Amino acid sequence: MRRRYGLAEAAVGLLVLAVVAAVPGGRAAAEAELPGLEWFTVVDPDGRIICQTGFVLDVGDQYIDQDNKVWRIERIVAAERRAVARLEGTLDMSRAVEDFQAGLAAVPMVQGAARRIGIYHTHSDECYVPSDGTDSDPAGRGGVYKVGAELAESLEKAGFTVTHSQTNHLPHDAGAYDRSRRTAMQLVQGAVAVFDVHRDAAPPEAYRGRVDGREIAQVMLVVGRANPQAEANMSFAQAIKAAADRRMPGLIRGILRTGGKFNQDLSSRALLLEVGAHTNRREDAEEAVAMLGSIIPEVIGAGGGGTAGPAVLRAIGLILLVAVGGGLLWLYVAVGGDWRRAWDKLKGLGEEFATYLGRRGRR
């Protein structure tokens, strides 16, 4: 997520941190990052590390960890790049997938939208040092594009049509999200979901994981607080984490809810993915998104030859049951409350329909 900065830029970054620390909530509308390859360390009141990330954190930001414990940041120590968080409780996500799918089933979509997914990269320069030899590609063809390509391939195998934007959004500065907004606006048209794929800045152990015996660079889902779609995006993020926890525990590192919009106001199913950090191997990040691509269909339903999620199927079944039951009740009332007459009427309608189909078949 980061690139190297000079001493002057680093000094400006420290000044920004000081202002943020002095004004709680002052960063709620900005997508702020630490200068260079720096990171915040979030700790509990006893100093135990909860997470590390290159985002500039603020009081009120929230982090759901791998065990679904909810931490809210209460204090920022800017000079030490440290945030102190309080445990609010443990989130019950046993029905996160089903609840999300029920909401998804109630939202009308344009034809074919359920089969399309968009992928793009706001920070086009981001690389993985162990694999790419640098943390930033000045040409804007960072290693994150290869990670995005792996995610696209995994989703296509599941039956989705994926548009993986190759648009370059350099420079990596405060205006990057404004430039990538044009890309995001194109991708959300007729898409069921859109993912902005990044890599974070953190020590290697912050994202290092193992799933099914394979080394991975874990995924952190990020939701912007200054975003009218934040609750819907959060529901989507929780559903993905819940599905991953069931089948591939350890794939999702956590969910960060922090300042800014990250263009997520454009869709209720838009997420920022931090896949590993600059200190992790790109191959481990590719392994992680290949797994993630097999999880996403369980949440939003597979495209093409896939199947709808269980909550969607239940909703369809309930609609059919109500329709059939309502029709039978209407027929019973229409014939004066006599079940025998209702049955005879129903048989008569069936015979008439069969005769009609037979006539059409002979034409």
Rosetta blueprint (number, residue, H / E / L):
1 M L
2 R L
3 R L
4 R L
5 Y L
6 G L
7 L H
8 A H
9 E H
10 A H
11 A H
12 V H
13 G H
14 L H
15 L H
16 V H
17 L H
18 A H
19 V H
20 V H
21 A H
22 A H
23 V L
24 P L
25 G L
26 G L
27 R L
28 A L
29 A L
30 A L
31 E L
32 A L
33 E E
34 L L
35 P L
36 G L
37 L L
38 E L
39 W L
40 F E
41 T E
42 V E
43 V E
44 D L
45 P L
46 D L
47 G L
48 R L
49 I E
50 I E
51 C E
52 Q E
53 T E
54 G L
55 F E
56 V L
57 L L
58 D L
59 V L
60 G L
61 D L
62 Q E
63 Y E
64 I E
65 D L
66 Q L
67 D L
68 N L
69 K E
70 V E
71 W E
72 R E
73 I E
74 E E
75 R E
76 I E
77 V E
78 A H
79 A H
80 E H
81 R L
82 R E
83 A E
84 V E
85 A E
86 R E
87 L E
88 E E
89 G E
90 T E
91 L L
92 D L
93 M L
94 S L
95 R L
96 A H
97 V H
98 E H
99 D H
100 F H
101 Q H
102 A H
103 G H
104 L H
105 A H
106 A L
107 V L
108 P L
109 M L
110 V L
111 Q L
112 G L
113 A H
114 A H
115 R H
116 R E
117 I E
118 G E
119 I E
120 Y E
121 H L
122 T L
123 H L
124 S L
125 D L
126 E E
127 C L
128 Y L
129 V H
130 P H
131 S H
132 D H
133 G L
134 T L
135 D L
136 S E
137 D L
138 P L
139 A L
140 G L
141 R L
142 G L
143 G L
144 V H
145 Y H
146 K H
147 V H
148 G H
149 A H
150 E H
151 L H
152 A H
153 E H
154 S H
155 L H
156 E H
157 K H
158 A L
159 G L
160 F L
161 T E
162 V E
163 T E
164 H E
165 S L
166 Q L
167 T L
168 N L
169 H L
170 L L
171 P L
172 H L
173 D L
174 A L
175 G L
176 A H
177 Y H
178 D H
179 R H
180 S H
181 R H
182 R H
183 T H
184 A H
185 M H
186 Q H
187 L H
188 V L
189 Q L
190 G L
191 A L
192 V L
193 A E
194 V E
195 F E
196 D E
197 V E
198 H E
199 R E
200 D E
201 A L
202 A L
203 P L
204 P H
205 E H
206 A H
207 Y L
208 R E
209 G E
210 R E
211 V E
212 D L
213 G L
214 R E
215 E E
216 I E
217 A E
218 Q L
219 V E
220 M E
221 L E
222 V E
223 V E
224 G E
225 R L
226 A L
227 N L
228 P L
229 Q L
230 A H
231 E H
232 A H
233 N H
234 M H
235 S H
236 F H
237 A H
238 Q H
239 A H
240 I H
241 K H
242 A H
243 A H
244 A H
245 D H
246 R H
247 R H
248 M L
249 P L
250 G L
251 L L
252 I E
253 R E
254 G E
255 I E
256 L E
257 R E
258 T E
259 G L
260 G L
261 K L
262 F L
263 N L
264 Q H
265 D H
266 L H
267 S L
268 S L
269 R L
270 A E
271 L E
272 L E
273 L E
274 E E
275 V E
276 G E
277 A E
278 H L
279 T L
280 N L
281 R L
282 R H
283 E H
284 D H
285 A H
286 E H
287 E H
288 A H
289 V H
290 A H
291 M H
292 L H
293 G H
294 S H
295 I H
296 I H
297 P H
298 E H
299 V H
300 I H
301 G L
302 A L
303 G L
304 G L
305 G L
306 G L
307 T L
308 A L
309 G L
310 P H
311 A H
312 V H
313 L H
314 R H
315 A H
316 I H
317 G H
318 L H
319 I H
320 L H
321 L H
322 V H
323 A H
324 V H
325 G H
326 G H
327 G H
328 L H
329 L H
330 W H
331 L H
332 Y H
333 V H
334 A H
335 V L
336 G L
337 G L
338 D L
339 W H
340 R H
341 R H
342 A H
343 W H
344 D H
345 K H
346 L H
347 K H
348 G H
349 L H
350 G H
351 E H
352 E H
353 F H
354 A H
355 T H
356 Y H
357 L H
358 G H
359 R H
360 R H
361 G H
362 R H
363 R L
